[in-house]
Amino acid sequence: MPRTSQQIGSDRALATSKGLQTNTVLTISDAESNRPADIETPSLAEALNTNSSLTILNLQGYKIGPNEAQVLAEGLKTNSTLTTLNLTGNSFGDNGTMDQALSEALTTNTTLTSLDLYRNSIGDDGAQALSKALKTNSTLTDLNLRANSIGDKGVQAFTEAIKTNSTLATLNLEENLIGDNGAQALAEALKANSTLTTLNLHNNSIGENGGVALAEALMFNSTLTTLNLDSNLIGDVGAWALSKALSDSNLALTTLTLGNNSIGHNGAQALEQVLLCQVAY
């Protein structure tokens, strides 16, 4: 739905309501001036409960409130067509209502495969709530948790779900507050997980110990193909550990990003040797 600076009238709001019942792709974003009339809570509930073709719902920047959060979650419990849900920039983590409601919905929903929660301030509590859902959810394959103020505590709870989850393939934890303890927890999860192929840890606070732990995990993991550690603090020690894992055991990883990690000559040299060996091979 295009952005406009004019208030949407009742006729257009009615048309929007009817459209919700038949559309396959619906986008409502960045329309604060339209918000009261653009889409009403009952209309959203009706769409998710009765629409038999809606597959993509984009509510980016919609500023979801507690009431709408409940409606959305209840709709997800019964909806059987939606595969992609974008909730970017709603900041619903402040009151926790959406975190819990969404978690409950994901335990029963059987169609959603992609969930984008970028920039929602869910924090550790939100991550813990989602972890409960991921332990039982069997359809979600792509989860974006970028910029959500998730620290080690939240990640530690989350990784318990990763150990047993059998469908999640892409996990984006970029721009959070993950340190060595969180990285070590992720490493333990990677040793047990057999479905995750892409893990994005760009711009966190992972140091040498976290880098070493992740490197050790790569010796056991045989499915991860992409690991982004750009803008962390793994240093030479972490770089050396990663180079050893790649040269000794891991044959699955194809993309490793390590920019801005305070890696000096020794670490760079170790990584270079791995690359030379792989080229020669």
Order of alpha helices (4+ residues) and beta strands (2+ residues): alpha-beta-alpha-alpha-beta-alpha-beta-alpha-beta-alpha-beta-alpha-beta-alpha-beta-alpha-beta-alpha-beta-alpha
